[in-house]
Amino acid sequence: MRRQGYIISRAEVDPGRIGIGAPVLDEQRRLLGSLSYVIPLAEEASAMHLGSLIAAAAHQIESRLINGLRPSP
């Protein structure tokens, strides 16, 4: 997960579902929370692509938190 920036779980929480999650860290790299998305198991082919998008979004959140910026409308 540290290398990819996200993790994918298959049917671990909900049967027939895939969970994709990325951590949101503070400037000391401590965990603040996470960003996650759930898709049907039938859409597994898109999981890695979505993982990359979710990791990028988590990094944007981190950057805005660290730099004290608010999201643009």
C-alpha positions as a printed NumPy array, in Angstrom:
array([[  0.   ,   0.   ,   0.   ],
       [  2.809,   2.451,   0.767],
       [  4.239,   2.057,  -2.724],
       [  0.889,   2.261,  -4.548],
       [ -0.712,   4.834,  -2.27 ],
       [ -3.965,   2.856,  -2.038],
       [ -5.3  ,  -0.566,  -1.122],
       [ -7.953,  -2.758,  -2.685],
       [-10.006,  -5.239,  -0.655],
       [-12.291,  -7.799,  -2.225],
       [-15.429,  -8.901,  -0.342],
       [-13.748,  -8.287,   3.039],
       [-16.416,  -5.943,   4.361],
       [-19.353,  -6.551,   2.02 ],
       [-19.868,  -9.702,  -0.06 ],
       [-19.804,  -8.925,  -3.772],
       [-18.103,  -5.552,  -3.286],
       [-14.602,  -4.151,  -3.728],
       [-13.325,  -1.452,  -1.408],
       [-10.63 ,   0.951,  -2.589],
       [ -9.021,   3.217,  -0.023],
       [ -6.185,   5.7  ,   0.35 ],
       [ -4.858,   7.263,   3.544],
       [ -4.979,  10.985,   4.297],
       [ -1.858,  11.941,   6.251],
       [ -0.661,  15.052,   8.057],
       [  2.683,  16.761,   7.519],
       [  4.371,  14.337,   9.953],
       [  2.892,  11.448,   7.898],
       [  0.467,  10.502,  10.689],
       [ -2.896,   9.105,   9.691],
       [ -5.736,  11.634,   9.795],
       [ -8.32 ,   9.549,   7.967],
       [ -8.937,   7.919,   4.636],
       [-10.74 ,   8.334,   1.369],
       [-12.593,   5.27 ,   0.131],
       [-14.836,   4.107,  -2.665],
       [-16.853,   0.902,  -3.036],
       [-17.722,  -0.771,  -6.334],
       [-19.421,  -4.04 ,  -7.308],
       [-17.095,  -7.042,  -7.651],
       [-18.195,  -7.252, -11.303],
       [-16.329,  -3.973, -11.97 ],
       [-12.979,  -5.28 , -10.72 ],
       [-11.255,  -4.327, -13.991],
       [-11.553,  -0.646, -13.066],
       [-10.274,  -1.047,  -9.482],
       [ -6.611,  -0.203, -10.151],
       [ -7.492,   2.867, -12.212],
       [ -9.885,   4.052,  -9.499],
       [ -7.188,   3.367,  -6.894],
       [ -4.843,   5.765,  -8.664],
       [ -7.554,   8.434,  -8.806],
       [ -8.445,   7.978,  -5.129],
       [ -4.765,   8.167,  -4.099],
       [ -4.364,  11.384,  -6.115],
       [ -7.461,  12.867,  -4.474],
       [ -6.164,  11.898,  -1.007],
       [ -2.866,  13.666,  -1.804],
       [ -4.784,  16.784,  -2.864],
       [ -6.665,  16.748,   0.444],
       [ -3.374,  16.357,   2.339],
       [ -1.828,  19.241,   0.451],
       [ -4.767,  21.52 ,   1.152],
       [ -4.785,  20.588,   4.835],
       [ -1.043,  21.1  ,   5.211],
       [ -1.032,  24.383,   3.301],
       [ -4.197,  25.656,   4.962],
       [ -6.044,  26.113,   1.692],
       [ -9.743,  25.707,   1.206],
       [-11.165,  23.762,  -1.719],
       [-12.201,  25.957,  -4.618],
       [-15.952,  26.148,  -5.285]])
